[in-house]
């Protein structure tokens, strides 16, 4: 494969980043600098680590960065579920983003 851009996992994680930015905009103003920032940072970290690992010279290094990306995904899922379960994100705010976020997260999020 010529580029990390051809990796399906990278493409799907980039789709998630776009969705997360939409979700973060829907958060109440008081959450814009805390929870929204956490959601965005965790989401952006996923494709970033996939790309960085792809550019490394050994398989061991690549796997290491894939593990970091997986950890970022778990951090994002935690933050998303916290926002949903604590009613910071309501179903009405999530509806435009929920299906894509669920598909990207590969889990049944409480949407």
MOTAUR-V753968 format. One record per run of one state. SS is the DSSP state (a for helix, b for strand, c for the rest). FROM is the first residue (numbers start at 1). LEN is the number of residues. Records with the same first field share a line. If there is no record, write none. Layout:
SS = FROM-LEN / FROM-LEN
This chain:
c = 1-3 / 7-1 / 27-2 / 32-3 / 55-4 / 86-5 / 106-6
a = 4-3 / 8-19 / 29-3 / 35-20 / 59-27 / 91-15
